[in-house]
Amino acid sequence: MNENEISKILVDLCFRIHKEYGPGLFESVYEEIFCYEWNKLGLLIVRQKGIKVIHDGTDMGIGFKPDIIVCDKVILELKSIEALAEVHYKQLLTYLKLTKLKLGLLINFKVPLIKDGIHRIVNNL
């Protein structure tokens, strides 16, 4: 499965979750529900995996923890906040560059219409 095929499944699942629960929950609850539903599909996800940063050939230790990495191809960053800031987009792009992955989805559940909360970030896709 390529990044775009994975992305379609991710977006469909987020639509279903938002339709059922709306915009009122904590980010951690959306993450838990998402992972539960994704696992039912039998596809690989990794949650909150510490990613090391190597600078000048030296291991700097854990630099960041993406919310979810899907099928070793797509980073999913979930939010439940009033408004996304520019830094959220740049943060996900940095995650993509450091992991050499090509696609990330930034999803904010705290919106009346989930289509307004879904943002696609690409890194040389």
N, C-alpha and C positions, 0 to 999 in steps of 0.2 A: 504494500500500500504506500502511495506517495504522500507528500505533505498536504496536497490539496484534497485528496480523498479523506485523510485523517481529519483535516479541518472541517469538512462538511459534517462528519459524524459528531465532532466536538460541538459545533454550532447548533446542530439539531438537538443535542442533549441539553445544552444550556437553555435553549428555547423552552424545552419541556420542563426543566427545573424551575425556570422563572415563571412559567405559566401556572405551575402548581403552587409555588410558595411566594411569588411576588418579590418586592424589593426590600423586605423588612428584616432579613436575617443577618447575622454576623458572617464575615468572610469564611471563617473556619467551618461553619455549618454548610455553606454552599460547597466548599471543598470536600467535606465528608460525603455529602449526598452525591456529588459528581463522581468521586472515586468509587463509591458503592455501585452506582449505575454503570460506570465504565467497566468495572470488574465483571459485571454480569455479561458484558459483551465478550469477555475472554481475551481482551487486548492488553498489551503491556503498558503499565504506567509506573512511574517512580515518583514518590512524594517527598518534598522537602530534602532532596539529596544535596549534601554539601559539595560544592564545586570548588576545587582548589584554584588559586591564582598563582601562576608561575611568572615571576618577573626577573629578567636578566639571568635566567637559568636557575633561579632560586625559588623553592617552594615557599610561598607566603602563607600557606595554610588555607583554611576555608575562606573564600572571598564572598560567596553568596549562596543562597538556597532558593532556587526557583520553586514555585509552588508545586508544579507538576510537569514532568517530562513524559510525553506520550509517544510510545512506539520508538523511542530513541530518535525522534525526528521533529517534534513540535513542542515548544515550551508554552505552557498555559499559565498565565498569571491572573489570578482572580482578585477582585476588589469588591468591596461593598461600602462605597464612600459617596459623599454628595457630588463630587466632581473630580475627574482625573486631572492631574497636573502634568505639565510638559515632562517633568522628570520621570513619570511613570512610563512614558513611551521610550524615553532615552535609556532608562534602566533595562527594559526588556531588550532593546537593541544591543546593549552592552552584553547582556546574558547570551544573546545569540552569537555575537562575535566571539566571545570567550569560549563557548562550547562548539563553535563552528557549525551550529545548526542554522537552518535557512528560514524557518517560519516560527513566529510566536503569535499567540492570541492574548490580548489584554482584554479581560472581560469584567465590566463593572455591573454587578447585579442591582445596585441601588439606583435604578432608573425606572420610570414608568413603563417604557417599552424596551425590551432587551436588545432589539436591533440597534438602538442608540448607544448601547453599552458595549458593543463588540467592535474591537479594533484589531486589525491585522497588521503585524509588523514583519517586514521581510529583511533578510540579510543575504543578498546575492541570489535570490530565488529566480 
